[in-house]
Each structure stands twice: as structure tokens, then as C-alpha cells.
């Protein structure tokens, strides 16, 4: 533990071996385990529990009644020293829970930078969360899920284990995600279906009109025109000298995960 401008409330319980960077503050009635590392200028509010092999980056904020790094909710977890790694500049609001990995997968749950995890959201074991993710209130992500950068999950949405969600995706509130979602997509519904592209999000993030047009054309080829087999339409995109954003789309689909691909409602 460093003493460089670290502020710890006298009611906090800090295990021997916990490590703090400069400028860290720890609020009242917070409990921090021996294998926890908290880096510079991160603020831990009151009534937080951080345990396990957990690393939190710089300039994060962790709000009351959050639990980080506790044992995964998995019947086969056997106490292995898995990790939870949280990147810089994350805001983790009240009652959020994030668990470490398991020996069944990668032994680590990884959270990127600049995320916003609103009250009551949950990230389960072995997930990989990209940068600038937003999980609205009550969102639940099951184990082994991968989220790309700039993913927005609407309030009280839920993601099935092993689902992949591409970058720049928006998910409507209350959606149940059971299939992989293409990058740049928009989905909604109790059993969520693909509902076009996240055009507003793409414009806000500086995608050019040409890039958006290329994505529209690719989306139409894959999901609207429906002439020939899907694999043939995908191959035509790959060989047509497509835009770089279309290449991202094609590579995601061709990579194939453990879940099928989310399609529009017929």
C-alpha cells in the first residue's frame, strides 16, 4: 500500500496486501481484499466491497453498494484465482456487480476504458467489455459475453451466455439478446431482432456519409435483398473491394461464435 495522498475513511476495512496508487480515496464502511490493486486518482465511495484478484485502473469512480471481484455465479467455479481487470476512466454506479473469470474459460473478466455502468447492472464471469460501453440501469450480461467498443445496452436488457455484440451497436431497453449482433447494428424486442443500423450513433461518432452509405448497401445485400444464399451474399461483400467499415462487418460474421447471427424479423 502506498501512502501518496491516499485517503481512507477510518471505518473502512483494508486487508494487508491491498495496493493503492496516488490520490486514491476510500469511503466509509468499504471493504477491500488483500489481492486488490486500485490505481491513481480512483475514488471508491462508501459501502463498496472489492475482493478477489481485482485490478482497477486510474480515474475511476465506484459508487456505494457495488461489489467487484467476488466469486463468479457459476456452479463449477472451484475457487481458482481468476481475475477482474477494470480499465481507466470507468464510472461504476450503485449496486453494480462484476465478477472475475473461471477456469472454464479465460480466467479473467476484462472491462475496457471510459465505460459507464449504471445502477444495478451486472457483468458476469469471463466477459470482455470494450471501450466506451454504456450499460443502462438493470442490464445483465451473462458469462462469456464479448462486447465491442461503443456498445449501448438499454435499461433492463439481458444478454445470453457466449453472445458476441459488435462495436457501435445499440440495444433497445428491455431486450433479450440470444444471438450475435453485427457491428453497427440496432436491435430491440423481447426476443431481440435486428432492426437496421445504428445510424444516429454512427453520425455522432464522426462516421462519414460515404461510410454510412457503404454500410447501408452491405446491410441491404445481407438482410433485405435475399437473393441466393446468405453465405454467397457475404462472400460478394468480401470480394467487392468494400469500404473498411464493411470489412469490419464481414470479419465479424465470418469469425463465427457459439451463437447464431441475429437477423431482422421476417
C-alpha positions as CSV (number, residue, x, y, z in Angstrom):
1,X,0.0,0.0,0.0
2,X,1.3,3.4,-0.9
3,X,0.7,6.5,1.3
4,X,0.9,9.0,-1.6
5,X,-2.1,11.2,-0.9
6,X,-4.3,8.2,-0.2
7,X,-7.4,8.9,1.8
8,X,-9.1,6.1,3.7
9,X,-12.1,6.5,6.0
10,X,-11.4,5.1,9.4
11,X,-14.4,2.8,9.2
12,X,-13.1,1.1,6.0
13,X,-11.7,-2.4,6.3
14,X,-8.5,-2.8,4.2
15,X,-6.7,-6.2,4.1
16,X,-3.0,-6.4,4.4
17,X,-1.5,-6.5,0.8
18,X,-4.1,-4.3,-0.9
19,X,-2.3,-1.7,-3.1
20,X,-3.3,1.8,-3.8
21,X,-1.9,4.4,-6.3
22,X,-1.5,8.1,-5.6
23,X,-4.7,10.1,-5.0
24,X,-6.9,7.1,-4.3
25,X,-9.8,7.7,-1.8
26,X,-11.8,5.0,0.0
27,X,-15.1,5.8,1.6
28,X,-16.8,4.7,4.9
29,X,-17.6,1.1,5.5
30,X,-15.9,-0.1,2.4
31,X,-14.1,-3.5,2.4
32,X,-11.1,-4.2,0.2
33,X,-9.4,-7.6,0.0
34,X,-5.7,-8.5,0.0
35,X,-5.3,-9.1,-3.7
36,X,-6.9,-5.8,-4.9
37,X,-5.0,-3.1,-6.8
38,X,-6.5,0.4,-7.2
39,X,-4.6,2.8,-9.4
40,X,-4.1,6.6,-9.3
41,X,-6.9,9.0,-8.6
42,X,-9.7,6.4,-8.4
43,X,-12.5,7.2,-5.9
44,X,-14.2,4.4,-4.0
45,X,-17.3,5.7,-2.3
46,X,-18.9,4.2,0.9
47,X,-20.2,0.7,1.4
48,X,-18.3,-0.9,-1.5
49,X,-16.9,-4.4,-1.5
50,X,-13.9,-5.2,-3.6
51,X,-12.3,-8.6,-3.3
52,X,-10.6,-11.4,-5.3
53,X,-7.7,-10.7,-7.7
54,X,-9.1,-7.4,-8.9
55,X,-7.3,-4.5,-10.6
56,X,-9.0,-1.1,-11.1
57,X,-7.4,1.5,-13.4
58,X,-6.9,5.2,-13.0
59,X,-9.5,7.9,-12.6
60,X,-12.4,5.6,-12.0
61,X,-15.4,6.2,-9.7
62,X,-17.1,3.3,-7.8
63,X,-20.3,4.2,-6.2
64,X,-22.0,2.8,-3.0
65,X,-23.1,-0.8,-2.6
66,X,-21.1,-2.0,-5.6
67,X,-19.4,-5.4,-5.4
68,X,-16.3,-6.1,-7.6
69,X,-14.3,-9.4,-7.9
70,X,-16.4,-11.6,-5.7
71,X,-16.8,-15.3,-6.6
72,X,-18.5,-15.9,-10.0
73,X,-22.1,-17.2,-10.0
74,X,-21.2,-20.5,-11.6
75,X,-21.8,-23.9,-10.2
76,X,-18.4,-25.2,-11.4
77,X,-16.3,-22.4,-10.0
78,X,-13.9,-24.0,-7.6
79,X,-12.1,-21.1,-6.0
80,X,-9.4,-20.6,-8.7
81,X,-7.6,-17.3,-8.5
82,X,-9.3,-15.7,-11.5
83,X,-9.1,-12.0,-12.2
84,X,-11.2,-9.0,-12.8
85,X,-9.4,-6.2,-14.6
86,X,-11.1,-2.8,-15.0
87,X,-9.6,-0.2,-17.3
88,X,-9.2,3.6,-16.7
89,X,-11.9,6.2,-16.6
90,X,-14.8,4.0,-15.7
91,X,-17.9,5.1,-13.8
92,X,-19.4,2.3,-11.9
93,X,-22.7,3.3,-10.3
94,X,-24.7,2.0,-7.3
95,X,-25.4,-1.7,-6.9
96,X,-23.3,-2.8,-9.9
97,X,-21.7,-6.3,-9.7
98,X,-18.8,-7.6,-11.7
99,X,-17.2,-11.0,-11.3
100,X,-13.8,-12.5,-12.2
101,X,-13.2,-15.3,-14.6
102,X,-13.3,-19.1,-14.3
103,X,-11.1,-22.0,-15.3
104,X,-13.8,-23.0,-17.8
105,X,-12.7,-20.0,-20.0
106,X,-10.1,-17.3,-19.9
107,X,-9.7,-16.9,-16.1
108,X,-10.4,-13.2,-16.5
109,X,-13.2,-10.7,-16.9
110,X,-11.9,-7.6,-18.7
111,X,-13.5,-4.2,-18.7
112,X,-12.2,-1.6,-21.2
113,X,-11.8,2.2,-20.6
114,X,-14.3,5.0,-20.4
115,X,-17.3,2.8,-19.6
116,X,-20.5,3.8,-17.8
117,X,-22.1,1.1,-15.8
118,X,-25.4,2.4,-14.5
119,X,-27.1,1.4,-11.2
120,X,-27.9,-2.3,-10.9
121,X,-26.1,-3.5,-14.0
122,X,-24.2,-6.8,-13.9
123,X,-21.1,-8.2,-15.7
124,X,-20.6,-11.9,-15.2
125,X,-17.6,-14.2,-15.4
126,X,-15.2,-14.3,-18.4
127,X,-16.7,-11.4,-20.2
128,X,-14.8,-8.9,-22.4
129,X,-16.2,-5.4,-22.5
130,X,-14.8,-2.9,-25.0
131,X,-14.2,0.8,-24.5
132,X,-16.9,3.4,-24.1
133,X,-19.5,0.8,-23.2
134,X,-22.7,2.0,-21.6
135,X,-24.9,-0.4,-19.6
136,X,-28.1,1.3,-18.6
137,X,-29.9,0.5,-15.3
138,X,-30.6,-3.1,-14.5
139,X,-28.8,-4.5,-17.5
140,X,-27.5,-8.1,-17.1
141,X,-24.6,-9.6,-19.1
142,X,-24.2,-13.4,-18.6
143,X,-20.9,-15.3,-18.7
144,X,-18.5,-15.5,-21.7
145,X,-20.1,-12.5,-23.5
146,X,-18.0,-10.2,-25.7
147,X,-18.9,-6.5,-26.3
148,X,-17.2,-4.3,-28.8
149,X,-16.4,-0.6,-28.4
150,X,-19.2,2.0,-28.1
151,X,-21.9,-0.6,-27.3
152,X,-25.0,0.8,-25.7
153,X,-27.3,-1.6,-23.8
154,X,-30.7,-0.1,-22.9
155,X,-32.2,-0.4,-19.5
156,X,-33.1,-3.9,-18.2
157,X,-31.8,-5.7,-21.3
158,X,-30.3,-9.1,-20.8
159,X,-27.5,-10.9,-22.8
160,X,-27.4,-14.7,-23.1
161,X,-24.0,-16.5,-22.4
162,X,-21.5,-16.6,-25.2
163,X,-23.1,-13.9,-27.3
164,X,-20.9,-11.5,-29.3
165,X,-22.0,-7.9,-29.8
166,X,-20.1,-5.9,-32.4
167,X,-18.9,-2.4,-32.0
168,X,-21.2,0.6,-32.3
169,X,-24.3,-1.4,-31.5
170,X,-27.4,0.0,-29.8
171,X,-29.8,-2.3,-27.9
172,X,-33.3,-1.2,-27.0
173,X,-34.4,-1.2,-23.4
174,X,-35.9,-4.5,-22.1
175,X,-34.4,-6.5,-25.0
176,X,-33.4,-10.2,-24.6
177,X,-30.2,-10.8,-26.6
178,X,-29.7,-14.5,-27.5
179,X,-27.9,-14.2,-30.8
180,X,-24.7,-12.4,-32.1
181,X,-25.3,-8.9,-33.2
182,X,-23.4,-7.5,-36.2
183,X,-21.2,-4.3,-35.7
184,X,-23.1,-1.0,-36.3
185,X,-26.5,-2.8,-35.8
186,X,-29.6,-1.7,-33.9
187,X,-31.7,-4.4,-32.1
188,X,-34.8,-4.4,-30.0
189,X,-37.6,-6.6,-28.7
190,X,-38.4,-9.1,-26.0
191,X,-36.7,-11.7,-28.2
192,X,-34.5,-9.1,-29.9
193,X,-34.3,-8.9,-33.6
194,X,-32.1,-6.8,-35.9
195,X,-33.8,-3.5,-36.7
196,X,-31.4,-1.8,-39.1
197,X,-28.2,0.2,-38.4
198,X,-27.3,2.5,-35.5
199,X,-27.3,5.5,-37.9
200,X,-27.6,8.2,-35.2
201,X,-24.8,6.7,-33.2
202,X,-22.6,6.5,-36.3
203,X,-23.2,10.1,-37.1
204,X,-22.5,11.2,-33.6
205,X,-19.1,9.4,-33.7
206,X,-18.0,11.0,-36.9
207,X,-18.5,8.3,-39.5
208,X,-18.6,9.9,-42.9
209,X,-21.6,9.9,-45.2
210,X,-19.7,7.6,-47.6
211,X,-19.0,5.1,-44.8
212,X,-22.7,5.1,-43.7
213,X,-23.8,4.6,-47.3
214,X,-21.4,1.7,-47.7
215,X,-22.9,0.1,-44.5
216,X,-26.4,0.6,-45.7
217,X,-25.6,-1.1,-49.0
218,X,-23.9,-4.0,-47.2
219,X,-26.9,-4.3,-44.8
220,X,-29.3,-4.4,-47.8
221,X,-27.3,-7.0,-49.5
222,X,-27.2,-9.3,-46.4
223,X,-30.6,-8.8,-44.9
224,X,-33.0,-7.2,-47.4
225,X,-32.5,-8.3,-50.9
226,X,-32.1,-12.0,-50.0
227,X,-31.2,-13.4,-53.5
228,X,-29.2,-16.5,-53.2
229,X,-27.7,-18.0,-50.0
230,X,-26.6,-15.8,-47.1
231,X,-23.0,-17.2,-47.4
232,X,-22.9,-16.1,-51.1
233,X,-24.1,-12.6,-50.3
234,X,-21.5,-12.3,-47.6
235,X,-18.8,-13.5,-50.0
236,X,-19.8,-10.9,-52.5
237,X,-19.2,-8.2,-50.0
238,X,-15.8,-9.6,-49.2
239,X,-14.7,-9.6,-52.8
240,X,-16.2,-6.3,-53.9
241,X,-13.4,-4.0,-52.7
242,X,-15.6,-2.9,-49.9
243,X,-15.1,0.0,-47.5
244,X,-13.1,-0.5,-44.3
245,X,-16.3,-0.4,-42.2
246,X,-17.8,-3.1,-44.4
247,X,-14.7,-5.2,-43.8
248,X,-15.3,-4.9,-40.1
249,X,-18.8,-6.2,-40.6
250,X,-17.7,-9.1,-42.8
251,X,-14.9,-10.2,-40.5
252,X,-17.2,-10.3,-37.5
253,X,-19.7,-12.5,-39.3
254,X,-17.0,-14.8,-40.7
255,X,-15.4,-15.2,-37.3
256,X,-18.5,-17.1,-36.1
257,X,-19.1,-17.5,-32.4
258,X,-21.1,-20.1,-30.4
259,X,-24.4,-18.3,-31.0
260,X,-26.2,-17.8,-34.3
261,X,-26.4,-14.5,-36.0
262,X,-29.3,-12.1,-35.2
263,X,-31.4,-11.3,-38.2
264,X,-34.3,-9.0,-38.9
265,X,-37.8,-10.1,-38.1
266,X,-39.5,-11.8,-41.1
